[in-house]
Amino acid sequence: MGIPTCSGMVLRLTSRDFVEGKLKRTGLILVLFYADWCPFCIAFKPTFEDFAKNEKVDFGEANISHYEDPLWEQFKIRVVPSVLVFKDGEPLKRKDGVLLRGLEKADLDELMSDLRALPRSANT
């Protein structure tokens, strides 16, 4: 069984959720990969959570604070924060943080604009 729809809130995801295939579901979900020790993640996380309240797609967060977390390698994450968009459980698009800057609201705006430009069947 897949994870529930969470429009307006942010699901807390763990590496187990990815291993067990809980993202294998119909539709889009934006997932923020972050680390507690990253000042750019700390600054960006409230922006991501506020953004989730105003969008009609689902949002999730995965804390990958430990370097041995398998999600670093599984999704080729080199910089946090990074946001990956999953469609039907598969990665579709991503926006990786920039060293010494992280991500900003404009990065989310750009990502959402790209998603809105997809054919209607691709973004549901």
Summary of the structure (lengths in Angstrom):
residues: 124
radius of gyration: 13.4
end to end distance: 18.6
largest distance: 39.2
contacts: 351
relative contact order: 0.21
helix: 32%
strand: 26%
